[in-house]
Amino acid sequence: MTADPIQTIRIAGRTFRVPRSRLVRRLIGSGLIAGGFLGFLPVLGFWMVPLGLAVLSIDSPRARRLRRRTDVWVLRRWRSWRS
């Protein structure tokens, strides 16, 4: 038997550990996205949508593609803004 590798997410150069259970990761990611759509309320914010997408991108190829496209788009905008 081999142990599950530790799942991590890299955001803004920092590495964060996420739960090993696929179900728990999906619940956390979906909850973050749902909370992000309620960003007009106190404590909840629109910052939760990209974080939920990052958590879901571990297991979902569709979410992974969307996250990568968004990363490339943001990086291009950032570089054009800085120059």
C-alpha positions in Angstrom: 0.0 0.0 0.0 1.2 3.5 -0.8 0.2 6.6 1.0 -1.7 9.3 -0.8 0.5 12.2 -1.7 -0.2 15.4 0.2 -2.3 17.7 -2.0 -1.1 21.3 -2.2 -2.2 24.5 -4.0 0.3 27.2 -5.0 -1.2 30.7 -4.8 0.9 33.8 -5.3 4.1 31.9 -4.6 2.9 30.3 -1.4 2.0 26.7 -1.0 -1.1 25.6 1.0 -2.1 22.1 2.0 -5.6 20.9 1.2 -7.5 17.9 2.6 -6.7 14.5 1.0 -10.4 13.5 0.7 -11.8 14.4 -2.8 -15.3 14.9 -1.4 -14.0 17.4 1.2 -12.0 19.3 -1.4 -15.1 19.5 -3.6 -17.3 20.7 -0.7 -14.8 23.3 0.3 -14.3 24.5 -3.3 -18.0 24.6 -4.0 -18.7 26.4 -0.7 -16.1 29.0 -1.4 -17.5 29.7 -4.9 -21.1 29.9 -3.5 -19.9 32.3 -0.7 -18.1 34.4 -3.3 -21.4 35.0 -5.2 -22.6 36.5 -1.9 -19.7 38.9 -1.8 -21.8 41.9 -1.2 -22.4 40.6 2.4 -20.0 41.3 5.2 -17.2 38.8 5.8 -17.9 37.0 2.5 -16.2 38.4 -0.5 -15.6 38.1 -4.2 -12.1 36.8 -3.4 -13.7 33.5 -2.5 -14.5 32.6 -6.2 -10.9 32.3 -7.4 -9.9 30.5 -4.2 -12.7 28.0 -4.7 -11.7 27.5 -8.3 -8.2 26.8 -7.2 -9.4 24.1 -4.8 -11.6 22.5 -7.4 -8.9 22.6 -10.0 -7.1 19.8 -8.2 -9.8 17.3 -9.2 -11.6 18.8 -12.1 -9.9 19.1 -15.5 -12.5 21.7 -16.5 -11.8 23.9 -13.5 -8.1 23.4 -14.0 -8.3 24.7 -17.6 -10.4 27.7 -16.5 -7.9 28.5 -13.8 -4.9 28.3 -16.1 -6.6 30.5 -18.7 -7.4 33.0 -16.0 -3.8 32.9 -14.7 -2.5 33.6 -18.2 -5.0 36.4 -18.8 -4.2 38.1 -15.4 -0.5 37.8 -16.0 -0.7 39.4 -19.5 -2.9 42.2 -18.1 -0.5 42.8 -15.2 2.6 42.9 -17.5 0.9 45.3 -19.9 -0.2 47.5 -17.0 3.3 47.7 -15.6 4.9 48.6 -18.8 
